Amino acid sequence: MVDTPHGRPFGSPNIFRNDVLSRRGFLGTSLALGAGATLGSWPGPMPAQAAVGGDLKIMAWEGFTLDNELKGWREANNVQVDAAIISTQDDVHAKLIGGSPVRLDLAEYSQGFEHFYVDELKIVKPLDIAKVPNFTPENIQPEFYNAPTWYWNDTHYAIPWVWGLNALVYNPEMTQPIKSYKDLLAPELKGKLTFCDDTIATWPMIARIAGLGPKFPNLTKDEMKTAFEGLGPYRDQCRVFGSSNGDVISLFSSKEIAACFCVWSGTPVETAKRGVKTIYAVPEEGAVMWCDAWFMPISAQNMDTGYAFMNEAISAKVQAEVCKAVTGGAVNKHAPELMDAHTRALFDYSDLQQVFKKSPLQGQPPRTSDVYATYDEWTQAWTDFKSSF
Amino acid sequence: MLKGSRREAMGLALVTPSFLFLLVFFIVPAALLFVCSFWLAHSFRLIPAFSFDNYSRALSASGFYVLTWNALKNGLCTAAFTVALSFPTAYFIVYRTRGNLLFYLILVSWFSSYLVRIYAWRVILGSNGLINTTLMQLGLIDHPIEVLLFSPFATILTLIHIMLPFGLLLLVSALRDVRREYIEAARDLGASPFEVLTRVMLPMCYKGIIGAFMFTFVISAGDFVTPQLLGGREGMTTGILIANQFRSSGNWPFGAAMAFLLLAAFLLVYFVFVRLLHLLRLAPGRRFHD
């Protein structure tokens, strides 16, 4: 079944009937902005795409657009990729919700957004997996193939392609080796610890430190409160919160901090470029796994090329190259043998089950719930935590 | 008669483009956002309603008051220091220099990006930064002064640096309306330098002062990037809360309600500031030199 804008609850709302409006729909009803939005998002006439080629509009994280890795493929197939960069995951759904979604042939979502995108916002097209021949059990690591993050109800909704760990990073010149999160409470780290303002990466670890890790993302409000209260001593070690991965790298580079609670595993590579050695460590409490997946938005038009792009993205050679570029992990079983030693050593590909056991791939809190703390409540608690309330 | 109506038509033609621009891109969106602030939201979807829930929710959260107070403190301190520093410079430029070289030198800082300036201050104020390193090399301190960075001091210092050219521009413009003859006349009539300042210059350029103060106040109080990058743990302001609602939570109505509450706080500051100038007899309510 292919979803269409007309089948979603966004079309033609009637405010006098108290209908539900999307943000885009709301703006669409306004006198001036509505005209601009309609004209701006009007795709214009476009012939049906029956083969690979033509322009492909994608949206991906910076560094994940495969500019270099797929250069040859693009030239061979006469494909022009128009890539928009994601700064937060919200950028993606902001373009797709509403009555006139912006054309995107492919986009990425991180784990935890699957049900929100598929079931609530209804912005994802189900995939015809036969058109992605590299996505087979023979090629893809079993932990990623048909995992419930991308596949349920016998339907594929996305193709996982790059993963990694958010873990503790520290500067060995400024602190003793850190083997447990409790080590971060050492007096010499007073004022030298920071948190990165990356909620999805940090929240699971907050729950884990409170002994509630397996329950995440479904913690009751009381459990969530307990988890944040347990984090107080860690906050007292901080002078500043890193506003992004880049900001944390900057703080490490200027030696304002000695350790970051939970941050991108590629941080040491970036600080090394600035002459500061840092170490990425998975302490005894584990780390937080992330995984990005390509999905086809409801506004996709050049679908054949989109499928071909995804297929190339998970080929062994491209996986090996992109993992080196983004300090990530490959989903293709054959990619590690094509990697250089450093990139291969980032993760234990020989025992991925153990990696998953110690650092499971977890979702995010529910958007609405009467039982569990919702995403909004976690956001509020996180803001309160950062503000020292 | 014909000449008058032609002049009116010309005036209308000059005003219309900017008026239409503001109407379409500010007044209409702001009005829509105000309407939206009474609506409700669910999972990025807006639900038309007429409810004060968003306002009562914001006003019942202690965090909103704390962060708004942080924002207002940043704005008030930045505006006060910016005006205090800009005024003597503007005086010097208007009455003591022949050219505009100094003026342009100060405006040159606009040629660097906002974020670059913030990160530059991190380098200057950091533990291993210019100030701490110099003081340590001179033997004046043993350990870096950590309060320099990641503190309200760092935020306000940086905001003053960013806002100073704006304040200066407005005050130079205002002081150029205060002609030398008025100042000389006051002196001839026996006024002291302080009286010249408070009874002639300030009352005649008070609109420029209000403009400079409010302009720098509103931008500084509404800023959340500088406080976040330089303010440390106390660096959170209401802007972060509002941004969270528009981006992460997808709750536009709640974000809009907080934005309008912040706007109300800004208006309150404006009226208090203008009233204060009147009470101090620095704002006569009319232009003396007309």
Interface residues (C-beta under 8 A of the other chain):
Chain A: P9 F10 P13 I15 N18 D19 V20 L21 S22 R23 G25 F26 L27 S30 L31 A32 L33 T88 D90 H93 I97 F116 E120 L121 G191 T199 R235 C238 R239 V240 F241 S243 D247 S250 S254 K255 E256 R367 T368 Y375 D376 T379 Q380 T383 D384 K386 S387 S388 F389
Chain B: V24 F25 V28 P29 L32 C36 H42 S43 F44 R45 L46 I47 P48 A49 S62 G63 V66 L67 Y119 R122 V123 G126 S127 N128 G129 E146 L149 F150 Q228 L229 G232 R233 E234 G235 M236 I240 L241 N244 R247 S248 S249 G250 N251 W252
